[in-house]
């Protein structure tokens, strides 16, 4: 499974938050740390994901929404 960064961004936008607002809610002084994570430049730690999900209104038992299954190309061709 892979963290779906597009879903993270979509949920942020759906909730009406800017990257600046998410960064502030995460306790960061600028949007840069958040933007780097949302854009895949920096990996999102487990605790960070839990906090981001909480800010977006999701409980820790609903984190599956932020993941996608990755099926290797070889398996896709066999299906």
C-alpha positions in Angstrom: 0.0 0.0 0.0 1.1 3.5 -0.8 0.1 6.8 0.8 -2.2 8.6 -1.7 -0.9 12.1 -1.7 -3.6 13.2 -4.2 -6.2 12.1 -1.7 -4.6 14.0 1.1 -4.6 17.1 -1.1 -8.2 16.5 -2.2 -9.4 16.1 1.4 -7.5 19.3 2.4 -9.2 21.3 -0.4 -12.6 19.7 0.3 -12.3 20.9 3.9 -11.4 24.4 2.7 -7.9 24.5 4.1 -4.9 26.1 2.4 -1.4 24.6 2.8 -0.7 27.5 5.1 -3.6 26.7 7.4 -2.6 23.0 7.5 1.0 23.9 8.4 -0.3 26.2 11.1 -2.5 23.5 12.5 0.5 21.1 12.4 2.5 23.5 14.5 4.8 24.6 11.7 5.7 28.3 11.2 5.6 28.2 7.4 3.8 26.2 4.8 7.0 24.7 3.5 7.1 21.6 5.7 3.5 20.7 4.9 3.9 21.5 1.1 7.0 19.2 0.9 5.0 16.4 2.4 1.9 16.9 0.4 4.0 17.0 -2.8 6.0 13.9 -1.9 9.4 15.6 -1.5 9.5 14.6 2.2 8.0 11.4 3.6 5.1 11.7 5.9 5.7 10.1 9.3 3.0 7.9 10.9 2.4 10.4 13.7 2.2 13.2 11.1 -0.4 11.3 9.1 -2.5 10.7 12.2 -2.4 14.4 13.0 -3.2 15.5 9.4 -6.1 13.0 9.3 -7.4 14.3 12.6 -7.2 17.9 11.4 -9.2 16.8 8.3 -11.8 15.2 10.5 -10.8 11.5 10.3 -10.2 9.2 13.3 -7.1 7.0 13.4 -9.1 3.9 12.5 -10.2 5.5 9.2 -6.6 6.1 7.8 -7.2 3.6 5.1 -8.8 6.4 3.0 -5.4 7.9 2.5 -3.8 4.7 1.1 -4.0 3.0 -2.3 -3.1 -0.5 -3.3 -0.1 -0.7 -5.6 -0.3 -3.6 -8.0 2.9 -4.3 -9.9 2.7 -3.9 -13.7 3.3 -7.7 -14.2 0.2 -8.6 -12.1 -2.0 -6.1 -13.9 -1.2 -7.7 -17.3 -2.1 -11.1 -15.9 -5.5 -10.0 -14.7 
